């Protein structure tokens, strides 16, 4: 459980790092902080004392408390900093361990250490992670945006990162309102090719299932629609299920089940990623349908388990370890104050046995 002084310290620090309390601004009085956080004077003084030690706050005897020029202090400290921050939506499962491993190879080879943060695709968790990174005075950042199709509520922190000229590389996606160097995949182009592959196999009724609160999902959905636009005579036979990361998976699967039980059920399903595709494969089998005899299925990312499924899953490759490697390499170049350009991969189609011709 968080101590009361830590609650006060975190609250004031958040406002300082976000710019709500500007450098040189006078802070609320002890009495005002006591009332705001419902704590004792001792608690406020302990919290402010910690912030003084971190050079975020200074006092003037009889004149109150003020925001220190913490940016200049951090800039001076940064020359000796050997830590790189990685902020990912999920760090413990699926494709992210490979991305992080690839990045860490380059980071460690250059004499830096890695500080990891996990947002769980939650903007508030992202905010806390970014504040932690700024407070830790990292030398650079590798960031996977959280809910990248939604206007980020953390724009103020990204503006602060830009103001500090902190080298930053985005992976997998970017925020429209936050320009920067990135390492991404051509998700739209990949889905055009994957959808056309299924159409070439004779599938006209294809169901696309896409997560639409991140840029990858929207781009993949756009690629699915674009492919059907190239085949106008069958375009109306396609269907799309859209969901967000906060939606319960059982609700997403229920929508897919409705389509699979329909008289004109799809003969193929394209899933946002392999993780979802594996769950949809279980759903298809539970309905006494066969894969690929009754329903073909594809995923995206070439998850390590996808080749061991029954049947092995057709998918699009994701340059997991290479993405980590390239993002860290770009970041090291930026730290060295040399020019860099964003990277975008063209994924490979990996055909396995989860797709059959539809005669």
PyMOL commands that set and color helices and strands:
alter all, ss='L'
color gray80, all
select helices_A, chain A and resi 4-18+30-37+41-53+70-78+96-109+123-135+155-163+187-200+215-229+232-237+249-261+274-286+306-308+320-335
alter helices_A, ss='H'
color red, helices_A
select strands_A, chain A and resi 57-60+64-67+83-88+113-118+140-143+168-171+181-185+206-211+239-243+268-271+296-298+315-316+343-345+349-350
alter strands_A, ss='S'
color yellow, strands_A
deselect
rebuild
show_as cartoon
